[in-house]
Amino acid sequence: MHWGPILSALRRNKVGAALIALQIAVTLAVLCNALFIIQQRTAQARRTSGVSDESDVFVISNRWVDASADLAGREQTDLAGLRSLPQVADATVSNDHPLGGPVMAQMLLLDPDKPRSGVPSMVYMVDDRGLDTLGLRLVAGRNFHPSEIIDRRGLGDKATNLPGVIITQAAAHRLQASGSVLGRTVLIVPDNTPAPIIGIVDELMSTPLAGNAPFSQNSMLLPYRWADAQIFYVVRARPGQLTAAMAAARSKLYAISLQRIVSGIQPLSDARRDAYRGDRGLAFIMEVVCGILLAITAFGIVGLTSYWIAQRRRQIGIRRALGATRGAILRHFQGENLLIAGAGVVIGVLLAIGANLWVLRSVALARLPLIYPLIGVVAMLLLGQLAVLWPALRASAVPPASAARSA
């Protein structure tokens, strides 16, 4: 391939070449960051909650009509009724669930004299059946004993001393890099309640709203029976009996007492879908934007190249008359586009990195990995070559006689 004639032709079409290069640069910058955001949002929507077999677990949102009654006693009766159902494997009462909204957050402190060393963690209040109901894997220590469960009514009602707390491995490593915190006493702030760490579970997601934040797997389980006007019954159905268990649970609760409003019964699989609807929606929008940008860029290359060919038809005919083959003409225009696209991708990579650094200062987005600019470069170079292929083939089909007809 002779680069001299190609460079000469580009110098005569500076504006068109610059427009294509700029279009490629902008598309590449947007494409790189969009692909990165899509990957992050998709990975976030797939991250584990720590609950084993989410498809067998459902949540009942219960609101008491008369909040002045013996709520703890009512809950005990409800739990006994739910656990007696043949379709139910286990049940617990809690203040929230891992795929719900923003749950209560508190700090774990190993050294009260160093408040800045506190580890933010989400609080789940469960009884001794909580671990089995959620299907959490205990990697160290033990579960709560039934005698250790304390009734707690509202946020203001708290114990001065807790018999123990169970935390996730992530929280344990944040407290101490070695993770060897089992048996040590932590201070739970702002309740200012000391409690020994009696168990460590593998995973338990804090809240979907935490995204990929460093504390997204920092959670603690406290031995409270949450007796409040608004509570959640978390129920594990026997395998394959989720639908029947949900129907039976609603009927059972209303049979026990009508002084309640069951505002919702939702499988955790549906809660996951709702929790990450925004992430999936954003990923879809970014995919559509990427597709539109790629199409616009491709059509822009086709249009400008076709215009150049129409303007240079006589020159192409002369080259054909002097012995240039169809392959040589094809390679000429492919080479032109490669040079333009090469300049565009260099500018585009700089724009992509610059845009990512700007976003880093604006929102909590990770630094753009090098793989995404590389993917973008390859994609744009391939797109450019494919887009110019049809106009280049038309140029190669120009007959030598067209030089004489255009004279």
N, C-alpha and C positions, 0 to 999 in steps of 0.2 A: 504494500500500500504506500502510495506517495503522499506524504504529509504536506508538502509544499503547496500543491493546488488546493488542498482542503483548508489550510490556514489562510490562503489568499481569498478563497470564497467566503470564509467567515468574516474576514476584515471588511468585505463589501456588504455584509449583512449583520452589522454589529448590533443594531437594535433588536432584530428578531432573535439573534443568538442570546443576547442578554435577557430578553423576556423569558425564553425557555429555561435558561440557567436559573433565573430568579424563581420561576414557578417550581422547578425541581427542588431548589433549596428550601422554599417555604413548605412544600409538601413533605420533604424529608424531615424537617424539624418537627412538624406536627405529627407525622407518622411515628417517629421514634418515641416521643413522649406519650402519644396516645396508646401505643402498644404496651408501654411500660405500665400505664394506668390500668389498662384492661387486664394485664397479667396480675397486678396487685389486687384489683377488685375481685377477680375470679378466684384467686388463691384465698382471699379473705372469706369469700362466701363458702369455700370448701373446708375451712379450718375446723378442727374437731372441737366439740364442746366438752369433751371428757365423759359425756354420758354414753354408756355402751348401748348399742341397739336402740337408737333414737326412735326407730319405727315402732317400738313396743311401748313407748312411754308417752303419756298424755298428761295435760295440766288442766285442773279445774279451778276456775276463778270464782271464789265464793265471797259474797258480801252479806254480813249479818244485818238483819233488819233492826233487831234490838241489841245494840252493842253494849248495853249495861248488864247483860246476863252473864252467867258463868261460861265464858267463851272457851276456856281451857277444857272444861268438862264436856261441852258440846263437841269440841274437836276430837276428844278421846272417843266419844260415841261414834262420830263420823268415821274415824279411822278404823275402829273395830268393824263397823258395817262394811266399809270398802274392802278391807282385808278378808272379810268372810265371803266375798263374791267368788264364785268358782272361776270366773274369767280373769281375776286379778291375782298377780303374784305378790305384790307388796305395795305399800302406800306410805306417804309421809306428808307432813304439813310444813310449809315454808313461807318465808316472806317474798320469795320470787323464784325464778328458775333461770338456768344459764342462757336461754334464748329469748328471755323476756326483755323488758326495758332496762333503764338504768337502775340497778339495784343499789342497796346501801353500801357505801364505801367508807372504810376506816383504815387507820394506819397500824402497822405492826412495828413495835420498837423493842429491840433487844437491850439497848442501853438508853434508859430514860434521860440520861445526861446529854445525849446526842440526838436531839429531835430531828435533825436533818438527815439522819440515817434511817428514818422510817420508811417502810415499804407500803405503798398504797395497795389495798386489797379489797375485793368485793366480799360482802358478808352474806352468807347463806345460813339461815337458822333452820336446823333440822333436828329430828329426834334420833334415837338409836337405830331406826330403820332407814335413815336417809341414804347412807352409803349403798345399801342393797337396792333401794328403789331406783336411785340414779345409776347404779351399776358402776360406781367409781372403783378404781383399782388402788387398794392400799399397798404402798410399796415399803412402808416402815411404820412401826408402832401398832396402835390398836384403834378400834372403833369406840364410840361412846357406849357406856353401860346404861341400861334403862334407868337406874337409880340416879344417874348424873344429869338427866334432862330437867331443865328448869322452865317453868311457865313464865313467859314474858309478855306483858300486855303493853304495847306501844313502845315508842322509842325512849320515853322517859323512864320506863320500868327496866332496871338492869340489875344484875347481880354485882356485889362488891368483889366476889371472887368466883371464878369459873373453874370447874373441875378439869377443864382441858379445852384445847382448840386443835382442830385438824386443818392443816394448810396444804397447799399444792407444792410440788417440787420447785416450780418456778419461784414462788414466794420464799421457799427455804433457801434457794441459791441467792436470791436478792438479799436476804437477811445476812447470810454468810456464804462466801464464795464456795466453801467446801460442802455446804449443804448439811453439815452435821449439827443440826439444831434440835434434834429430837430430845425431849426431856428438859430443854431449857425453858425458862419462863419469859414470856413476852408481855409487853404492855399494849393493850388495845386502846387506841386513842381515836376519838375524844371521849369514849366511855371511861377511860383511865382504869380499865379493869385488867388486872394481871391474870395470866392463865398459862399453865404449862403446855407445851406442844406435845400432844400424846400420839399424834399420827400424821403421816404425810401421804397424800394421794398423788397419783401420777399426773392427771390433768383435770382441770375444771375451769372452763372459760369464765372470765369475769363478766363481760357483757358484750354483745355484738357492736355496741357503740364505741368500744375501745379500739376497734379495728386491729391494726398490727402494732399498736403501741407497746412499749416495753412491759407494761403491767397487764397485758391482755389475758395472761394465764395466772395472775396473782389472785388467789381466792382463799377464803377461810371459811370453815364450817364451825358454827357455835352451837353448843348443846341447849338450844332454846326451843321450846314449843311456842311458836309465834301465835299469840292469842290476841288478835286485833280485829277491827271491823272488816278489813279486807285481807284475805288470806289466799294461799294457793295450796291445793291438794295436788301433789305430784304422785301419779299412779303408774305402776309398771304392769302392763297386761301380760298375760301368758302368751307365748309365741303364737301368732296367727289369730289372736282373738281381740285385737285392738278395737274394732268397730263394736263388737258385742260388749266389751268391757266398758266402753264409753257410754253406751246406752244404758247398761245396767247400773253404772255409777250414778248417773243423773237420777234415775228412778229411785235408787237406794237413798240418796241424800234427801230427796223430797219426802220419801216415806219416813225418814227419821225426824225431820223437822221442816215445816213450811216457813219458818222465820228466817228465810235466807233468799238471796237472789243469786242464782248460778248464771253469771254473766257470760260465761263462755267455757266450752270444753274443746281443747285443741291438742292434737298430736304434736309432739316436738318437731316432726318433719314439716308440718304446716307452719309452726312457729319459726323454723329456720327459713322457710320461704319468705315469710313476712319480714323477718329481721333483715334479710339481705336483698329485699326487693330494690332498694335504692342502689346498691352496688351493681346488681345485674342490669338495672336500667341504665346506669351511667356507662357500663361496659358496652351495652348495645348501642347507645348513642355514639360513643367513640368509634365503634366499628362502622356505623353508617357514615360518620364524618370521614373516616379513612377511605372508605370505598368511594365516596363522592369526590374527594380530593384526587385520588388516583385516577378516576375516570376523567376529571377535568384536565389533569396534567397530560394524560394520554391523548385526549382530543386536541389539546393545545399543540402538542408536538406534531400530530398528524396534520393539523390545519396549516401551521407555519411551514412545515416541510413541503406539503403539497403546493403552497403558494410559491416557495422558492423554486420548485421544480418547474412550475408553469412559467416563471420568469426566465428560467435558464434552459428552456427547451432547445433553443437554437444551439447553445453551447454544448449541450449533451449530444445533439445530433452531430456537431462537428467532431467531437471526441469519438463518437461511434464511427464516423467516416474515416477518421485517422487510425482506426484499428482497435479502439477500446472495446473490450468485450462487455457483455451484459453483467458478468460477475464483477468486473472492475468498476462499473457505474454503481452497482449495488454496494460494493465495499466503500466507495467514496462517500456515499450518503450515510452509511452506517458509521464510518469513521468521523464524519462531521458531528453526528449526534453523540458519539462517544466522548468527543472532546467537550462538547457543550454540557453533557450530563456530568462529566468528570468535574468540571468547574462548579456545576450546581451542587454536587454532593459534598464537595469540600466546604462550600459556604453553608450548606445545610447542616453538616455535622457541627460546625461552630455555632449555628443558630440553635440547634437542638440542645447542646450543652449549656449555652447561655440561658435558654428558656428554662431548663431544668434548675439551674442555679437560682434564677429569679423566683421560681415556684417554691424552692426550698426555703427562701426567706419569707414567703407569704403563707404557705400552708405546710402541714406535716407530711411531706412527701420525701421518700428516700432518694438518694443520689442515683442518677441514671447510670445503670451498668453499661459497660462498653459494648456488650453484645447487641444492644438495641440500635446504636448508631451503625454497627456493622451490618445488621439485618437490613436497616434502612438503605444503606449504600448499595448493597446487592440488589434489593428490591427496585430501587430507582434506576440503576443501570440496566437491569433486565427490562423494566418497563419502557425505558427510552429506546432500547434496541427493538423491542416488539412493536412499539408505536410507530417507529420510523420504517418498519419493514415494508408495509404496504405502499407508502409513497415511494420508497426506494425501488421496489419492484416495478412500479409504474415508470419510474425514471429509466430503469434498465431496459424497458420495452420500447423506448423511444427509437424509431428507425433512423439510420444515417441520412435518409432522404429528407428528413424534416429540416436539416440544416439548409438545404437548397430552397425548400418551400418557404422558410422563414426569412430568406435573404431579401 
